[in-house]
Amino acid sequence: MKKINVLALVLALMLLLAGCAEKDPVVISVNGETLTLSSLSEQVDAQIAYNQQINNLTMSYYGVSAGYPTDRTEVATTLANACVNTMVALQKAKELGMDQLTEEETVAVKEAAQAEFDRIIASVAASDYADLPAEEATQKAIAFAKEKGVDVNSYIESETKTVMLDKLQAEMIKDVTVSDDEVQAAYDKRVEEDKAFFDLNPKVFGDYINQDYARPYYAPEGYRYVKHILVQFTENDLTAINQKRDMLVLAAGKVGQAKNDANADVDAAQQEMDAAQAALDEAIAAARENIQARVDEVLALATAEGADFDTLVAQYNQDPGMPEAGYVICEGYPSFVESFVTDGMALANIGDVSQPSYSDYGCHIIKYVGDLAGGAYEAEAGLAEMKASMLSEAQNKVFEEKLNQWISEADVKIELDKLTK
């Protein structure tokens, strides 16, 4: 798959709002300020390529496309509208004097611009020139940026525009508020909706917490927090186990076929399946043996008086995805391996540590760290989150209305056909 150049994807408006060459057809005009075909076309091409890459990646991982648009007209239309929005907003900000930065703002802009330029150069060097020594790769990336007409000054210009837009939005939304009554009503409604959903689907709640979905405003009873230290099987042992499991699946399929075939030797098929099961059991036993010394070491440390389980997690745990607070589980929670859930729920008291719990991944040493209270999400925190969300939504709506008004009053011309041929 062709790589998408990192730099090309982050310079859209920075390059688009640069000057245009003579005889370069104008595609967008806003109150006399123009964007030309050459500046826009490259960005459309880059966006289409990027969207296609994301679609390919999700297809390869999940079997479905992410649905990012790759139709040139659709992408060009979206880009053109975004450019018009930004141009109108910047013109309004300049009209209101927001292009005159304070000394403090100027210093912050320069620092942010240098940091972003350095980050992009490092990213390009690592992705496009990874086979070169670090210093040479950096120089190649800087040279590429220069070919595109981009340097630190370009980023200063871009950061300045960002500050202008932020100041404009802040001014337009400064008087937007939401009432406590509105927030309380929205919070109560959300609690009732979540209660109805999770009372019907209690085991789904754990996925919301463990996968960091939107925070539920209601929790069903019966969940607890556990942490674990995973001692993984070796890579070779994992490979062997997976191979033996595949052979068992094939053998089980043969047994099923033999039972439906009057001429087949069912006993022979069953013997093959039994042999495959024995081979899998042997591979699992060998894998456990190979990590036994580390398991014994971790278990002794975890169950010692005064043990600091979090310190041991940081030192020994081979599960990088565990949340800081731990995982939530309940009886019969289906999203984790059964042995992990069963052994985690079998712990009687908060603070208890399990004996070795084996799964397809290796050995888990599990600690019961606390209970997740059922019922409505803590009112103070929930109301604060709801208020922030509602205020942001109201502010965005007001600014969008202002922007649409300015656009309707502006002299805007878009000749999209030039960009979509």
Number of C-alpha atoms within 10 A of each C-alpha: 6 6 10 16 15 17 18 17 16 13 16 19 18 17 21 20 18 14 12 17 12 8 7 12 16 23 21 21 18 19 13 11 15 21 26 23 19 16 21 23 17 16 22 25 17 18 23 20 18 20 19 17 18 16 19 18 16 14 14 11 9 10 11 12 15 16 13 15 16 18 10 16 16 14 19 23 16 13 18 21 13 12 20 21 17 18 21 22 22 19 19 17 22 16 10 12 12 20 17 13 14 10 9 8 13 16 12 15 22 18 14 16 22 16 14 16 22 16 12 17 24 17 18 23 24 16 16 16 18 14 11 13 10 14 10 14 21 21 14 18 23 21 15 15 19 11 10 13 13 18 18 16 14 17 21 22 14 19 22 23 22 15 19 24 21 13 14 20 20 13 12 16 18 9 8 14 13 14 10 11 9 12 21 16 12 15 22 16 13 18 21 13 14 19 20 13 15 17 15 11 11 18 20 16 24 22 17 14 17 17 12 10 11 8 12 18 22 23 21 23 15 16 23 21 19 25 25 28 25 24 23 23 23 15 10 9 19 18 13 18 23 15 14 21 18 14 19 21 14 15 21 19 13 19 22 14 14 18 15 11 11 9 8 14 12 18 12 13 20 18 13 19 21 15 15 21 19 14 19 21 15 14 21 23 13 16 21 20 13 14 16 16 10 15 24 13 10 23 18 12 15 24 18 11 8 8 12 12 21 15 11 15 20 11 11 16 20 17 15 9 10 17 14 8 12 19 22 25 28 20 15 13 21 14 13 13 14 14 14 21 21 17 19 28 23 13 17 11 12 14 15 17 23 21 17 20 18 19 16 13 15 21 23 28 25 27 25 23 21 17 15 15 15 12 13 19 17 11 14 9 10 21 20 13 15 19 21 14 13 18 18 16 11 16 21 16 14 16 18 15 12 16 19 15 11 16 17 10 11 15 13 16 15 18 14 16 10 13 21 15 7
